Amino acid sequence: MLIGLFARFLIFMIFISGSLVIGYSITRLIAYLVPYPQVSDFFLWSGAVVLSAIILMGVAYSYVYKGFGSQADITRRKPSAGNKVVLTFDDGPSGTYTPEILKILADRGAYATFFLVGKHVEQYPEIARQIVEQGHDVGNHTYGHITVPNSPPPQLTAQIVRTNLVILQNTGVFPLYLRPPRGLYDMRMRRIANLLGQELVLWSLSSQDWHPRATTAGVIRRVLDHVSSGDIILFHDSGSLLNSEGANRRPTLEALGPIIDGLREKNLEIVKLEEFLTS
């Protein structure tokens, strides 16, 4: 356990120090072109910090949306699915928003996949059952919406296995899909998924409804302006930026109907994840 924590800390420090070195080198070149020493000093210090932050953000974005190394066991999108797309919802179920989302989906004859947080299933078991009864797929989103790379191996295993059992006990369905919170996974999670016969499913297009300043128009525009066939689209029916629930998902509710209509106007077929993956 201590060795694993030390290794993750060491990797983190390598990323930090590497980005600082690159940021400092770039700002040093810029500083040579500035004739005033005061401005040069300003660039050397503040520029290095800003560029380092940008580099780290770029690495994090690439990690979440593309990953590193072989990705044969992780599904992000599927171009071979033809004109099919998938709607997915993370962090639920929610006693406030999930029932309304289910009604919108039912009214429009659309299906989605809900990646459920175990403790929320225990809190709202009737809503979890309603998701399954209406024909939607369910997936495992850990028991407490943990940050996977920071979790000790016993905790990570317990989080996944406990959520599988909670979902099975309350819905009668074993979740075939697994999604790490915030898209942050590691090789341990990939091995656990393989052992349990679950498929790691991330996403290729985020509605960005998680943002505290998300608006209905922004969520609609984000999806319909960037969607293409084979996309797995990410929404949230609960959660918040830092906690497992508590955010306002009203923009998601108000955007969902127009997004479904817009996808169909683009001749994109909204299907369940099971159908999508076997296409």
N, C-alpha and C positions, 0 to 999 in steps of 0.2 A: 504493500500500500504506500509506504513512505517513498519507495523507489519510484513508483508510478507518479506520485505527486511531484517529486523532484524532477523527473523527466519532463513532465508537462510545464513546470516552472522554467526549466532550462530552455525548452523550445520557445516559450513566450518571450523570454529575455533575448534570445537570438533574434526573433522577429523585431523586437523593440530596438535593439542596438543596431541591427542591420539597416532598419529604416532611418535611424538617426544619422548613421554614417553616410548613407546615400543622400539624405536631405542636406546634411552639412556640406557635402562635396558640391552639390548643385548650387547652393546658396553662396559658397565660396567663389565659384566661377562668376556668379552674377555680381558679387561684391567687387571683384576686380574691375568690372566695367563701370562702377559708380565712382565718380571723382571725389566724393566727400567722405572722409573717414567715419563720421558719425552715422551716415546712412549705411556705410559698409558694415559697421558693427551691428546695426539694427537688423540688417539682412542676415548676417551670420547666425544670430541667435534666434530671432523670431521666425525667420524664413526656414531654418532647419526644423523647428518644431512644427510649423504649418505643413511643410512638405512631408515630414515623417507621418503626421496624422493622415494626410491624403494617401500616402503609400499604404499605410495599415488598413485604411478604409477600402482601398482598391483590392487588397489581398483578401479582406473579409468578404467583400462582395463576390469576388471570383470564387472563393471557397463555398459560399452558400449556393450560388447559382450554377457553378460549373464543377466544383470539387477539384481535388488533386489526384493524379494517378488514375488507375483503372476504375471504371464506374459500372462494370457489368452487372453488379448486384444492386444498383440504385437507379430508380426511374425518376427522371425529371420532366421529360416530355417524350413523345413518340411520333415522329414524323410519318411513320408507316401506318398510322391510324387513319389516314385519309382525312376526311373533313371533320373528324370527331374531336371534341374537347371535353374536359372534365372540370366540374365545379367542386372545390373542396373547401371545408370549413374547419378551422382549428380552434382549440381551447374550450369547447363546450362539453356538455350541454349547459345552456344558460336558462334559468327560469324566466328571464325577461325576453330574450331575443330569439332563442331557438324555435319556440312554438310559432312565432310570426314568420320566421324564415321557412319553416315547414309548410305553412299555409301558402306562402307565395309560390313555392315549388309545386305544391299540389294544384294550385289554381292554374299554373302554366304547364302542367304535365311534364315537369323536369325533375331529374334525379341528381343527387350529389353524393359526395363521400364526406362523412363527418369524422375527423380525428379527435377522439374523446380523451379528456383528462380524467383519470381514474377517480379522483376524489369528487369531481363534479358529477360523475355517473352515480356515485353513492349518494350525493346530495339531491340529484334529480333523476331517480331511476325511472320514473314514469315517462319522462321526456326522452330518455335513452331508448326505452321500449318503443315509443312513438316513432322515433327515427327509423328503427328497423321495420316496424309494422307498415310504414308507408313505402317501404321498398328501397330505402337508401342503404349504401354501404357504410360500414363503420371501420375505423382504424384506431390504433393505439398511439396516444400522444404523451405517454408516461403518466404516472400516478399524480405527481405534484408539479408538473410543468418545469422540470429541472433543467439545468444547463449540463448537457451530457458530458462534455470533456472535463468538467470540474468534479464529476461525481465518482467516488470510489467504486471499484468493481462490484462489491456486494450491494451497494445502494442502487447502482444502475440496473443490475439484474433484478433486484426486488421491485424496482419501479415498473419495469416492463412486465414481469410475470404477474405481479399483483393487479395491474391494469387489465391484462388479458383475462384474469379470473373474474374481476369485477364486471367487466363487459359481458362475459359469458353468463355469469350468474343472473344478471339483470336483464339481458336481452335474449339469451338463448343462442347467441351467435359468437363464434370465436373470431376475433379480428385478424384478418389475413394480411393487413397492412400496418406498417409502423412508420411514424414520422417523428423525428426529433424536434423538440421545441426550438424555435428560432433557426431551424435548419442546421444546427450545430451537432455533428456526429463524430464518431471516431471508429477505429477498427474494432474496438470491443463491442460497440453496438451492432456493427455489421456482422460480427461473429454470432452474437446472441440472436439476431434476426434469422440468420441461416439455421441455427440450431432449432429454433422454434417454428421454422417453416413460414416465416413472415417476410413480406417484401418491403424493402425500404422505398418509400415514395415521397419525393420532395415536390417541387413545383418549378415551372418555367416562367410563370407570369404572376406577379403579386399585384393585387388590387391596391395595395398600400393603405388599406382601411385601418391598419394598426396605428397609423400616425395620429398623434393627439389633435392635429389640425386637419384631419381628413374631412372632406366635404362630399356630399352626394355627387355633385357634378365632377369633382376630381376623381372619385372612384370610378364613375362611368367612363370618363375620358381615358383614364389609365388603362382600363381593360379593353375597351372597344378600339382605341387607337393603336394598340400594340399586339392584339391577339392574332394568332395564326393557327392553322390546323395542327393538331398534335399537342396543343398546349394543355398543361395542368394549371388551373387558375386557383390562386390562393385568396380566401376570405377568412374572416374570423366571426364567430357567433358569440364569443366571450373573450376573456383575457383583458390585458392591458399592457402597456409598454414594459412594466417591471413585474407586475403581479399576475396571478392566474385568472383574475377577473376584476371587474370594476370599471372598465372603459365604456364609453358611449358608442354603441354599435348602430345607432340610428342611421348614419350615412350608409352603412352596409344594407340595412333593410330597405331604405328608399332607393338605393341604386340597383338592387338585385333584379327587380322586375324589368326595368329598362335594359339592363345588361342581357338578360335572357332574350328579350325581344330583339336586341341589336345583334346578338350572336346568330340568331336564326335568320335575320335579314342578310347576314353575310354568308348564308348557306352553310353554317357550321352546326353540326349535330351535337347536342349535349347528351352524353351517355354516362352510365355508371362506370366506376373505375374497373370493375371486373370485365365488362365488355371492352373497354378501352385497351386494357393490357393484353387481351387475347386477340385483338384486331390484327 
